[in-house]
Amino acid sequence: MYASGTDSVPETSGVAGTVAIPTRFVWPYGGRRVFLSGSFTRWSEHVPMSPMEGCPTVFQAICSLTPGYHQYKFFVDGEWRYDENQPFVIGNYGTVNTVLLTSEPEPNPAILCLETPGSRSNMDVDNENFYRVVTLSDGTLQEAVPRFSETDLEVSRHRISAFLSTHEAFGLLPESGKIITLDVDVPVKQAFHILYEQGIPMAPLWDFCKGQVVSVLTPLDFILILRELGKHGSNLTEEELETHTISAWKEVKLLLNQHVDGHGRGPRRLAHAGPFDSLKDVALKILQIKVSSIPIIQHGSFPELLHLASLSGILKCICRHFRHSSSSLPILQQPICSIPLGTWVPRIGESNGRPLAMLRPNASLNSALSLLVQAQVSSIPIVDENDSLLDIYSRSDITALAKDRAYAQIHLDEMSIHQALQLGQDASSPYSFFNGQRCQMCLRSDPLHKVMERLANPGVRRLVIVEAGSKRVEGIISLSDVFRFLLG
């Protein structure tokens, strides 16, 4: 809940002459039709709540409340509900949630409830957690910053580490599925067309002569190729791209890397894991080499590629294992704004060692590709002049340029990000979408467990933290951010 904004329902009951405070109510647990009712509507009016764009399970409504003590409840799909993760009491209308709004600050404001739940929830949609008491002083919201116990953090990390250490990568293998593998002698142009058509962001590379997987082709390869094509004196031409094999490109890439760092190191060995490696070892290896996934290979007389292990798959195992015992991981109940997780837009007067990269839709595609490479990030939020989220440009979006040889007909400095994204609007590649949405968002008050559950879905690699309503970008959380935090 948050007192702000001007878009509200008609002013509710209160003392004449008292200034009403626009107050936001949120139901974050889904439903088809959700209404709000309370003492401020005399329990006779049902205020309709609207799903938040980008967060279809989060419903919100704004009511103008006078300072004082209020009770409220939610009517979800024909059933009265209350949020057990917020202050509540048992009264004439059953169990109801409560809120106290005051016009003057209190030195130690008290929460008016009989029970204080042990967990917190995705309630606030505008900067702070719904769990805390709201007070208003000279038009400024005064709220305490939530804290977490170091003991809770260590207990949670220990239990997650123990689970990952005692479970093998073999558990990641699906009952059925396919892995698209490319031969190293396939032309580069054809390879990226396959990635685009198959809707996959990457593919293992098979060397027929060696009889094994030797590398992985990723969107970063295509980005580096396009940037190299745009340079004067490039070692690669568009004509060569039509005939050059993947193995030939890898040799060019090696030469480019040696030119950049000045070292004559040979090609990096393929990072992979075995089916009996622990999930913790697999996760740490992915974090160490900064990739999205690594092959699971069964070694023997003939190496067998079993699976592509990703942090998303490992996170899904964690969520599934602790689904019915989340209380054993107290840190998962904390709102993400209270823990050192992700990259945040610094507030005025604050410093941030890792600034959040954002771009306008009219920025050049070349600037986006340069930022993806130099900042070593996998995606960039695209925002308007108010920093409200419009879209997101990810490394994997680059494969859309493989369609109809679009890469050969454009100049990176002349094409805007908006135009580049338009090329992929009719794309059949599903890996950048989840539930029909490109941009997956969350709120700063969402509990860690809810963020983890969303990131565990296939195709979701990061969540953009936004302010509800305005969709102003406040930060971004990636899969690697979550694992670095959980594994310490």
Summary of the structure (lengths in Angstrom):
residues: 488
radius of gyration: 25.7
end to end distance: 31.7
largest distance: 85.8
contacts: 1518
relative contact order: 0.12
helix: 31%
strand: 26%
